[in-house]
Amino acid sequence: MTRFIFLSQEYMEEASRRTRNSAEYQQAAAGFDDTLVFVAEPESGKAVFARKIGGIFLPDAHDYWIETERPATFTFTAPYGNYVEVMTGGLDPLRAVMLGKLRLKGPMPKLLRYVKGTYEWIKVLRSIPTEFEGHYASRSFD
């Protein structure tokens, strides 16, 4: 099975496809209609040397991008390893925001109105066979 490198063009394309096809997510996120940007900061001590950026328009997922920060309703910024923790289930995404492990720029009350949608989308993302970089490669999953 092919794994997709986290936040690569292929990963974002697959995330978009699976998001559009998830009836559970689409129902839970009805009315959201916002853009999200994810910025994974490098961790040279963990052999992750490049900043990774991925963005997507949800819930339709008809538009996605990588490598550039665009104006977005929500921007999440964190060290690469914190994203690995969220994606592998070691860190709850909303708890990560509350603890500052994922720094949020955007309206927290709106995010909290779509908690079920958030968890459904994380399920979608966790269904993607994912390859992590650097010292996190051992955390990759199918």
C-alpha positions in Angstrom: 0.0 0.0 0.0 1.2 3.5 -0.9 1.8 5.9 2.0 1.4 9.6 1.4 4.0 12.0 2.8 2.3 14.1 5.5 1.2 17.5 4.0 2.6 16.7 0.5 0.6 17.5 -2.6 -0.5 13.9 -2.8 -1.5 13.8 0.8 -3.6 16.9 0.5 -5.2 15.5 -2.7 -6.1 12.3 -0.9 -7.3 14.2 2.1 -9.6 16.3 -0.1 -10.9 13.2 -1.9 -11.6 11.3 1.3 -13.2 14.4 3.0 -15.6 14.9 0.1 -16.5 11.2 0.2 -17.1 11.0 4.0 -20.9 11.2 4.6 -20.2 11.2 8.4 -17.9 14.2 8.1 -20.1 16.1 5.7 -23.1 15.7 8.0 -21.1 16.8 11.1 -19.5 19.8 9.4 -22.6 21.1 7.5 -22.5 24.9 7.6 -18.8 25.2 8.5 -17.6 26.7 5.1 -14.1 27.9 6.1 -10.5 27.7 5.2 -7.9 26.0 7.4 -4.1 26.2 7.1 -1.7 23.8 8.9 1.9 25.0 9.5 4.3 22.3 10.7 7.4 23.9 11.9 10.8 22.1 11.3 12.5 20.3 14.1 16.2 20.0 13.0 17.0 17.9 16.1 14.4 15.3 14.8 15.7 15.5 11.2 12.7 17.4 10.0 14.3 20.3 8.2 11.6 22.0 6.1 8.5 23.9 7.1 5.4 22.1 5.8 2.2 24.0 5.0 -1.1 22.5 3.9 -4.4 24.3 3.5 -8.0 23.2 2.6 -11.5 24.6 2.3 -13.9 22.7 4.4 -16.3 21.0 4.4 -16.4 20.7 0.6 -12.7 20.2 0.2 -12.9 21.4 -3.4 -9.8 23.6 -2.9 -6.5 22.6 -1.2 -2.9 23.8 -1.4 0.6 23.3 -0.1 3.7 25.3 0.5 2.1 28.7 0.8 0.2 30.4 3.6 -3.0 31.9 2.3 -5.4 34.0 4.3 -7.6 31.6 6.2 -10.2 31.5 8.8 -8.1 29.2 11.0 -4.4 28.7 11.0 -2.8 26.0 13.2 0.9 26.2 13.8 3.0 23.7 15.7 6.2 21.7 15.7 6.0 18.8 13.2 6.1 16.3 16.1 2.9 17.8 17.6 1.1 17.1 14.3 2.5 13.5 14.4 1.0 13.1 17.9 -2.4 14.3 16.8 -2.4 12.2 13.6 -1.4 9.0 15.5 -3.9 9.5 18.3 -1.4 10.4 21.1 -2.8 13.9 21.4 -6.5 15.0 21.1 -6.7 17.8 18.6 -8.9 20.1 20.6 -6.8 19.5 23.8 -3.7 20.3 21.8 -5.2 23.7 20.9 -6.3 24.3 24.6 -2.7 23.4 25.8 -1.1 25.6 23.1 0.6 22.6 21.4 -1.3 23.6 18.3 -1.3 27.4 18.2 -4.6 28.7 16.8 -5.1 31.9 14.9 -8.9 32.2 14.3 -12.2 32.3 16.1 -12.1 29.6 18.8 -15.9 29.9 19.5 -16.6 28.9 15.9 -14.2 25.9 16.1 -16.0 24.8 19.3 -19.4 24.9 17.5 -18.0 22.2 15.1 -16.4 19.8 17.6 -18.1 16.8 16.1 -17.0 17.8 12.7 -13.5 18.2 13.9 -13.4 14.7 15.3 -15.0 13.3 12.2 -12.4 15.0 10.0 -9.5 13.7 12.1 -11.0 10.2 11.5 -10.9 10.9 7.8 -7.3 12.0 8.0 -6.3 9.0 10.1 -7.6 6.7 7.4 -5.0 8.0 5.0 -1.8 5.8 4.9 0.7 8.4 6.1 4.5 8.6 5.9 6.1 10.9 8.4 9.6 12.4 8.0 12.8 12.3 10.0 12.8 10.6 13.4 9.0 10.3 13.1 9.2 7.8 10.3 8.7 4.9 12.7 5.3 6.5 13.5 4.1 6.2 9.9 0.9 4.1 9.4 -1.2 2.3 6.8 
